[in-house]
Each structure stands twice: as structure tokens, then as C-alpha cells.
Amino acid sequence: MKNPTEPGDGKMAKRKRHNRRQPGKTRAPNTVQRNGKSPQASRQPTAHSSAATSPTPTATHRWRAWRMLSSMFMPALNATANANENSNVNANANANAFAGLLLCALIALSYFPAVFGGLVWDDGIWAETPAIRSLAGLWDIWFAPGAIHNEAHYWPVLYSLFYLEHALWGLAPLGYHLVNLLLHAAVTLLLWRLLRRLEVPGSWFIAALFAVHPMHVEAVAWVIGRKDILATLCYLAAMFAYLNFMQQRRRWQYAAVMAWFVVGMLSKSIAVTLPATLLLWHWWKQGRVTGADGMRVLPLLVVGLGIAFGDVVLTRLTETIVSTYSLFDRMIIAARALCFYVGKLLLPINLAVIYPRWGVDAAAPQHWVYVAAVGAALVGLWSLRHRFGRGPLAAALFFIIALSPTLGWVDYGYMRFAYVADRFQYLGGIGVFALTVAALSRGAQHWRHHRWMPHAAWQAAAGALVLAVLVTLSWRQAGIYQNETAFFSHIVAHNPSALSVHYNLGNAYRQQGRLDEALAMYRIALQKRPRYAKLHTNLGLTLMQRQQLDAAEQHLQFVVQLQPREPNGMLNLAALRAKQKRYSESIALYQDALALAPEFGVAHDGLRLVLQQQAAAGEESAK
């Protein structure tokens, strides 16, 4: 029998020689070797090092600072920064705080002109409604939806926030604009954190694009656009809560998901797509959607569809919508809208508040090009999922899912103005940003060894340049929300065929006392809407201010013919008759108005004044 201490087959001897320490060398305890090299060895200068000694602490700090700035400005083109982004940010709280402050600074710079802007157009929906100003208004907002004048939707969270702000600073626009800016910053920071949680490459740069993109000016600079910001904030918060729930499986976490979702739905019903997005996340991570995944999302789906159905019913009761679109028409509208948004997100020029409505004809072959383009893109991403992963397809599908409520599948009131709007893609555009940055990142990683590939410093500079251009464009776009004159002048310049735009610009000129310009706009508007009662009313009142009484009479009398049961038209014509000293006719009109509205205080005051004028004129005639 062999002695166990003898070499035998040589294995024991090899093991002993391997474990024998070399003279003058020590081994650190519990050292883990990686790739055949110890950590000490990995820290030794390589053959490519410029010196045989380690860099000085100052040089090391400078290198780390440069990598931090490079990873923030252009992580999409810096593969090393993308690979280590999460670990670097989590390990360095100062870098994390600096990156967040930089996002907030970019937002403040981009939207600064809008901070001192006014209230424009649809801001009157909340600013002029009594529910915002009355003590019982909060109750009416939640339990009497009709109390919000000219609002066809049930979005009580949005108007409750307006109610609270009105109690704090009245109708001063500055406060409302600052709140919009803060909400947008909150959405941006939450998006950045969520993307990091999902390990999306270039998360900071995606959040920066979202923060300063000019297409988001409409949602941020326009006070009423807050509904999109609120819904997106709740949407992302619900997603974050769902990730926490999937990690720890606690009931209160699912309750948080439901709470955020409901608040989002009551801010704007575009949040209804959240259940589909959660299922998409399961598919992205797992490659499939299980029955358990569906059961977890089912309560959200039931609640969301219930709230959305109630909102649609309310809309149909308060707003007349004539549907003339076939299924094929809606396919064309949806596909063209998707192509439009992608184009504007990648090249944000010639942005408009109201875009021209394009023709829809399912019989025209050229209109199906957009449907073919969308289909080809989805098929291509599906076929490449094994090579590039499921992420690109998931980003594209998120873009489509988030936009689906506004793609024309269901009729909504704004479709009579346009099929698209910048604010509609506030949530969905995240998918395009993520897909674009991921593609650039993968391209940079694949071609990093080629001579023509720019150095990381140049890549970071390119990212900074992109952000600088977007900030400049957003600054310019935010300027159109200064006042209604700038606002409607912008619309006239970009879309003169927009419905009622000349009428609204005429109103803005009239409020500023620019009566000649107001009359010019009213006359242009009259060519497009010859039977619009409000237009004839304002045109007649403007002519009265210019003392052109005979011309004003034609328009005010036409209003009474159009709306014989409307007391306001009678009051305006009665005031004109009084100016013409036709007191008997004026008195008769006031009496007709009071017959329709006995409690109409303005009619009582006007009648009293005309009677006094008639009496004074009679005394003057007697003398």
C-alpha cells in the first residue's frame, strides 16, 4: 500500500507546490480570485500605463469626476458608464444629488419664460368657474361634475388642486406656473429613479431629454396642461410601487399601487393604460405573461375601465360628438399620429399648439403608408428580439400603449380641432427616448474600437450639445404662453385654418384696446364661421366701441335671430338701441329678456337705466 505522503500519481505534490508561499510574499486572508488574477494583481499598472506607479489621489479624483460628468451627459454613447451607472450613483450620494440638481436646473432654464406668463385659452375653464371660488366648490368638484363649466370630463383631482391654489393666491398666474414647474421636476426625477430601477441604459440622459424636450412645453407652460403632468406622475409612482410589491409581496404595497392609479385616473383618464404597461413589463423581464401576472393586474384593469367608462358617459352627456370615422379611417389616424409623434420627438421643429387636421381617406393608397410603416417597425423589432433583446420592442410597445387613448380609437372633443397635440405624448414619448438612447448606446459599444468612433469626451460633449439645443428650443416655445396675444398669434402663424383661432386672437386684441386689429381678425373668422353667434356678438360690440352703430346693428340683430331664446343677445341689442336713442325698442327688448330670465340682474339694471334715459330725453324734449 502506498504511503499517503508519497507523491504517488503526482497530484498531491502539485497541490503542495501550489499552496507553498513564495519567499517575500504574503497572501491576504479571504482573497477571492477573479479570472485567474488576484485583486492585487488587477490593480498593478498594465503595459499600456504611462507610468509604473499608481496615479496620485488628485489625478484619481479628477478621473472619477470626469467619468461622473461623462456618464451624466452622454451615457447613451459611453458603454462603460452605462455598465456601471447604477453602482456609481448608488455608491456616491454626492453624484446622485448633483445629477438631480442638474436636471432641476435644466428644467428651470428651459421653462423660465413661462413662469411669468398669464392664463390663456382653456385656462378659463377653471379660472372662470364659480366652483373654484366658492366655499362649497370642493364638494361640487367631486360630486357635481357639471359645476366645472365647459369641462366634459370628470377629473376632480386636477380641479381640487386648482381650488386649493386659488385659496392661497387667487388667480395670480405665477403660483400656478411654479406648481406646474415643480410637478414636471418631480416627474423627471421619478422617471430617472424608475429607469435606474429597471436598469435601462442611459437613464439620466433619458430623464434629461424628457426634462427639456420642446414637445413638453405645452404640458408645462400651459396651466391647464397640468392634467397630463399629474396623470404621468401618478402613473410612474404606481409603476414604482408595483415593482416594490413584486419584490416584497406585501398587501399595503399593492394598495399603494391602486391608490396611485386611481388618483391618476381622476387627474386624466390616459392613466387607464397602466395595466397593459405592467403586463408589458412582465413580458420584457420574463419573456412571457403568466396567469398569476394577469390576476395581479386584473383589479387595476377593472377599476380603470370602470372610471374610464364613467368619464366617457359623462362626456357624451355634456359634449356633442358626431362620429363619422370608419374602422379603417381610425387605423390611418392612429398610424399617422404615431409617425407624427416619432418625427417631432426626434426633430422638434415647427411645433404648434394646434396642428392642421390631415385628410383621412381609407380609399387612398398613400394613406396606408403610415399603417405599413408602423407594422414594419413592430415586425422588425419582434424578429430582432433574440439578437438585441426584448427591450427595444418593449419600448416601442409602451409608446403605442401610452398613446392609445388619444389615437382616435375612441372619439373625443379635441378631434374637431386636430388629431394630435404635443401634450398627448408627454407620457408615451418616454418609450421613444429610451429606444433611441439604447440604440445609440449599443452602437457606441459595438463600434468603440473603430478609429472613426469619437472619444468618450467628444461623446459627452455631443450629449451636452443636444441638451443645449433642446433647452434653447424649449425656451423659445415657452415664450408663446406669455399672454393670449402671443399665444393665438403663434397659432395663426403656424395653422391659420385652425377653428376659431382668428376669433380668439380678435378677443385678445379687443381686451388690449387694439380695436382695428380685433375687427380685422373677426372679419377673417366670419368667413370661416358665418353663423357663429359669439363671433357676431363680439364683432357687434367692437363696432359699438368704435361708434359704428349701424354696422353693429346688423350683427347684434342677427344674433337675436340665431338665438331667439337667449337673453344675452337681447341685452346687447337693447344696449345698442339705447345708444341709438330708440328707447321704446330698447325697453321692449329688456322686457323680453326678463320674460326669459326673471332673475337676470343685468337686465333689471339695464331696463332701469333706459327708463331714466327716456325720462331725461322726454324732459329735454319738453323744454
C-alpha positions, 0 to 999 in steps of 0.5 A: 500500500502506498504511503499517503505522503508519497507523491504517488500519481503526482497530484498531491505534490502539485497541490503542495507546490501550489499552496507553498508561499513564495519567499517575500510574499504574503497572501491576504486572508479571504482573497477571492480570485477573479479570472485567474488574477488576484485583486492585487494583481488587477490593480498593478499598472498594465503595459499600456500605463504611462507610468509604473506607479499608481496615479496620485489621489488628485489625478484619481479624483479628477478621473472619477469626476470626469467619468461622473460628468461623462456618464451624466451627459452622454451615457447613451454613447459611453458603454462603460458608464452605462455598465456601471451607472447604477453602482456609481450613483448608488455608491456616491450620494454626492453624484446622485444629488448633483445629477438631480440638481442638474436636471432641476436646473435644466428644467428651470432654464428651459421653462423660465419664460413661462413662469411669468406668463398669464392664463390663456385659452382653456385656462378659463375653464377653471379660472372662470368657474364659480366652483373654484371660488366658492366655499362649497366648490370642493364638494361640487368638484367631486360630486357635481361634475357639471359645476366645472363649466365647459369641462366634459370630463370628470377629473376632480383631482386636477380641479381640487388642486386648482381650488386649493391654489386659488385659496392661497393666491387667487388667480395670480398666474405665477403660483400656478406656473411654479406648481406646474414647474415643480410637478414636471421636476418631480416627474423627471426625477421619478422617471430617472429613479424608475429607469435606474430601477429597471436598469435601462441604459442611459437613464439620466440622459433619458430623464434629461431629454424628457426634462427639456424636450420642446414637445413638453412645453405645452404640458408645462407652460400651459396651466391647464396642461397640468392634467397630463403632468399629474396623470404621468406622475401618478402613473410612474409612482404606481409603476414604482410601487408595483415593482416594490410589491413584486419584490416584497409581496406585501398587501399595503404595497399593492394598495399603494399601487391602486391608490396611485392609479386611481388618483391618476385616473381622476387627474386624466383618464390616459392613466387607464393604460397602466395595466397593459404597461405592467403586463408589458413589463412582465413580458420584457423581464420574463419573456412571457405573461403568466396567469398569476401576472394577469390576476395581479393586474386584473383589479387595476384593469377593472377599476380603470375601465370602470372610471374610464367608462364613467368619464366617457358617459359623462362626456357624451352627456355634456359634449356633442360628438358626431362620429363619422370615422370608419374602422379603417379611417381610425387605423390611418389616424392612429398610424399617422399620429404615431409617425407624427409623434416619432418625427417631432420627438426626434426633430422638434421643429415647427411645433404648434399648439394646434396642428392642421387636421390631415385628410383621412381617406381609407380609399387612398393608397398613400394613406396606408403608408403610415399603417405599413410603416408602423407594422414594419417597425413592430415586425422588425423589432419582434424578429430582432428580439433574440439578437438585441433583446426584448427591450427595444420592442418593449419600448416601442410597445409602451409608446403605442400603449401610452398613446392609445387613448388619444389615437382616435380609437375612441372619439373625443372633443379635441378631434374637431380641432386636430388629431394630435397635440404635443401634450398627448405624448408627454407620457408615451414619448418616454418609450421613444427616448429610451429606444433611441438612447439604447440604440445609440448606446449599443452602437457606441459599444459595438463600434468603440474600437473603430478609429472613426468612433469619437472619444468618450469626451467628444461623446459627452460633449455631443450629449451636452450639445443636444441638451443645449439645443433642446433647452434653447428650443424649449425656451423659445416655445415657452415664450408663446404662453406669455399672454393670449396675444402671443399665444393665438398669434403663434397659432395663426402663424403656424395653422391659420385654418385652425377653428376659431383661432382668428376669433380668439386672437380678435378677443385678445386684441379687443381686451388690449384696446387694439380695436382695428386689429380685433375687427380685422381678425373677426372679419377673417373668422366670419368667413370661416364661421358665418353663423357663429353667434359669439363671433357676431356678438363680439364683432357687434360690440367692437363696432359699438366701441368704435361708434359704428352703430349701424354696422353693429346693428346688423350683427347684434340683430342677427344674433337675436335671430340665431338665438331667439331664446337667449337673453344675452343677445337681447341685452346687447341689442337693447344696449345698442338701441339705447345708444341709438336713442330708440328707447321704446325698442330698447325697453321692449327688448329688456322686457323680453329678456326678463320674460326669459330670465326673471332673475337676470340682474343685468337686465333689471339694471339695464331696463332701469337705466333706459327708463331714466334715459327716456325720462331725461330725453322726454324732459329735454324734449319738453323744454 
